[in-house]
């Protein structure tokens, strides 16, 4: 025991609590790159390739939902719910975009097995999630949610108007709430 030297060098990290943007806020300045490696689109479970129409996507109401495969069952349920309202969102002349940090092969299987028609944007550095306040290195999600082993964004969905205002937000801090499909569609329809 006398050979064990105690280490008294403790480092303190400054932590900043997550502060997600809310309804009524201006959309934070973020960039979606046209790089094809950052995009993946599925139609009825099959990956499709085509031009990325960023201007068209941002000139209409846009539903943005953050996703992580590390959410496990919550993530799968989120994608299923988004897929269920995808056609209704398009019917209101709006767009839906799922933002994820991970581009994994299992996403293709997931899309195929669940017949999904969704568009994904891969934000490997989590820059978009940080701008929206749903991700921070100093306030990791794994300290809050059992079963999540790495730092991932909060389970969050936003409806953004073409003028750049957030007209709806849903943030599930505890991964325990029911997905608000009706409220999201009402927010998209409201801007008409």
C-alpha positions in Angstrom: 0.0 0.0 0.0 2.9 2.4 0.6 3.8 2.2 -3.1 0.5 3.5 -4.3 0.7 7.2 -4.9 -2.6 9.1 -4.7 -3.4 11.2 -7.7 -4.6 14.6 -6.5 -4.7 16.1 -10.0 -8.4 16.5 -10.6 -9.5 18.5 -13.5 -12.8 20.4 -13.6 -14.7 20.7 -16.7 -17.0 23.6 -17.3 -20.4 22.3 -18.2 -23.1 24.1 -20.1 -26.6 22.7 -20.0 -28.4 22.0 -23.2 -30.6 24.9 -24.3 -32.6 23.7 -27.3 -34.2 26.4 -29.5 -37.9 26.7 -29.0 -41.1 27.8 -30.8 -40.9 31.4 -31.8 -37.1 31.5 -32.0 -35.3 32.3 -35.3 -33.8 29.2 -36.8 -30.1 29.1 -35.9 -27.7 29.6 -38.8 -26.8 26.2 -40.2 -25.5 24.8 -43.4 -26.5 21.7 -45.3 -23.8 20.6 -47.7 -24.7 19.3 -51.1 -22.0 16.6 -50.8 -23.7 13.4 -51.8 -21.9 11.4 -49.1 -23.9 13.4 -46.5 -27.3 12.5 -48.0 -29.2 9.3 -48.2 -32.7 9.0 -49.5 -35.1 6.0 -49.4 -38.3 5.4 -51.2 -40.4 2.5 -50.0 -37.3 1.0 -48.4 -35.0 1.3 -51.5 -32.1 3.7 -51.5 -32.5 6.3 -54.3 -30.0 8.6 -55.9 -30.8 11.9 -57.4 -30.1 15.6 -57.3 -30.2 17.4 -54.0 -32.6 20.3 -54.2 -31.6 22.4 -51.2 -33.2 25.6 -52.3 -36.6 23.7 -52.8 -36.2 22.1 -49.4 -35.6 25.3 -47.6 -38.2 27.4 -49.5 -41.0 25.3 -48.0 -41.9 24.5 -44.4 -39.4 22.0 -43.2 -39.8 19.3 -40.5 -36.4 18.5 -39.0 -36.0 15.5 -36.7 -32.8 14.5 -35.0 -32.0 10.7 -35.0 -29.4 8.4 -33.6 -29.1 4.6 -33.9 -27.9 4.6 -30.4 -31.4 5.4 -29.2 -32.2 1.8 -30.1 -36.0 1.2 -29.9 -36.8 4.9 -29.4 -34.9 5.6 -32.6 -36.7 2.9 -34.6 -40.1 4.1 -33.3 -39.2 7.7 -34.2 -38.3 6.7 -37.8 -41.6 4.7 -38.1 -43.6 7.6 -36.9 -41.9 10.0 -39.3 -42.4 7.6 -42.1 -46.1 7.4 -41.2 -46.6 11.2 -41.5 -44.2 11.7 -44.5 -47.0 11.7 -47.1 -49.2 14.1 -45.1 -46.2 16.5 -44.7 -45.7 16.4 -48.5 -49.4 16.9 -49.0 -49.1 20.2 -47.2 -46.3 21.1 -49.6 -43.6 20.8 -46.9 -40.5 18.7 -46.5 -39.1 16.3 -43.9 -35.4 15.8 -43.1 -33.9 13.4 -40.6 -30.5 14.5 -39.3 -28.1 11.9 -37.9 -24.5 11.8 -37.0 -24.0 8.2 -38.0 -24.1 6.9 -41.5 -24.4 3.1 -41.0 -25.1 0.2 -43.3 -27.8 -1.0 -40.9 -29.9 2.1 -41.8 -30.4 0.6 -45.2 -31.7 -2.7 -43.7 -33.9 -0.7 -41.3 -35.3 1.3 -44.2 -35.9 -1.8 -46.2 -37.5 -3.9 -43.4 -39.8 -1.0 -42.5 -40.6 0.2 -46.1 -39.4 3.7 -45.3 -39.5 6.8 -47.6 -37.2 9.2 -45.7 -34.4 11.6 -46.5 -31.4 11.6 -44.2 -28.6 14.2 -43.8 -25.5 13.0 -42.0 -24.0 15.6 -39.6 -20.9 13.7 -38.5 -19.5 16.6 -36.4 -22.9 17.3 -34.9 -22.7 20.9 -36.0 -26.4 21.2 -36.9 -27.4 19.5 -33.6 -25.2 21.9 -31.7 -26.7 24.9 -33.4 -30.2 23.8 -32.5 -29.0 23.3 -28.9 -29.9 19.6 -28.7 -26.2 18.4 -28.5 -23.3 19.4 -26.4 -20.0 17.8 -25.5 -20.3 19.4 -22.1 -23.8 18.0 -21.3 -23.8 14.4 -22.6 -27.1 12.6 -23.0 -25.7 9.3 -21.6 -25.7 11.0 -18.1 -29.5 11.2 -18.3 -30.7 8.2 -20.3 -29.9 4.6 -19.2 -28.9 2.4 -22.2 -27.4 5.2 -24.2 -23.6 4.7 -24.1 -22.3 7.6 -26.1 -23.1 11.3 -26.4 -25.9 11.8 -28.9 -28.4 14.6 -29.6 -31.7 14.9 -27.7 -34.8 13.3 -29.3 -36.0 16.5 -30.9 -38.3 17.5 -33.8 -38.9 21.0 -35.2 -41.2 22.6 -37.8 -39.5 25.5 -39.5 -41.3 28.1 -41.6 -39.8 29.3 -45.0 -39.2 32.7 -43.3 -36.8 31.0 -40.8 -39.0 30.9 -37.7 -39.5 27.8 -35.5 -43.2 27.3 -35.5 -43.2 24.0 -33.5 -40.8 22.2 -31.3 -40.9 18.8 -29.5 -38.1 17.8 -27.3 -38.3 14.5 -25.4 -35.8 15.0 -22.6 -36.4 11.6 -21.0 -37.2 9.5 -24.2 -40.6 8.7 -22.6 -43.1 10.8 -24.5 -45.5 9.8 -27.2 -44.5 11.1 -30.6 -46.7 14.1 -31.4 -47.7 13.2 -35.0 -50.9 15.2 -34.9 -49.3 18.3 -33.5 -46.5 18.2 -36.1 -49.0 18.0 -38.9 -51.2 20.7 -37.4 -48.1 23.0 -37.2 -47.3 22.3 -40.9 -50.9 22.9 -41.9 -51.1 26.1 -39.8 -48.7 28.0 -41.9 -51.0 27.6 -45.0 
